[in-house]
Amino acid sequence: MAKQVHVELVAVEKKVWTGEAEMVVARTTEGEIGVLPGHAPLLGQLAEPGQVRIKLSGGEQVAYDVAGGFLSVTAEGVTILAEEAVPATAATH
């Protein structure tokens, strides 16, 4: 089984998604970033409008349209703090 990274996607009012993933892709103000297990710590501002894609084991993917917020990568995992996060109607990539 591939290595996993713990992911939490949190909007202002509630936790939107939490679990283990193989990769997280998000668009920041500095460009699109992919986070794999073992990624160096970082803090990035999410681009607006943006989308966060969480790639799960087995090829499944969940995507959320996000507005505002930050992406934090630590040794414990990835945390996305968004002002708003709703399930994406269609993946853009």
Secondary structure as GFF3:
##gff-version 3
##sequence-region A 1 93
A	DSSP	beta_strand	5	11	.	.	.	ID=ss1
A	DSSP	beta_strand	15	21	.	.	.	ID=ss2
A	DSSP	beta_strand	23	28	.	.	.	ID=ss3
A	DSSP	beta_strand	31	35	.	.	.	ID=ss4
A	DSSP	beta_strand	42	45	.	.	.	ID=ss5
A	DSSP	beta_strand	50	55	.	.	.	ID=ss6
A	DSSP	three_ten_helix	57	59	.	.	.	ID=ss7
A	DSSP	beta_strand	61	74	.	.	.	ID=ss8
A	DSSP	beta_strand	77	87	.	.	.	ID=ss9
###
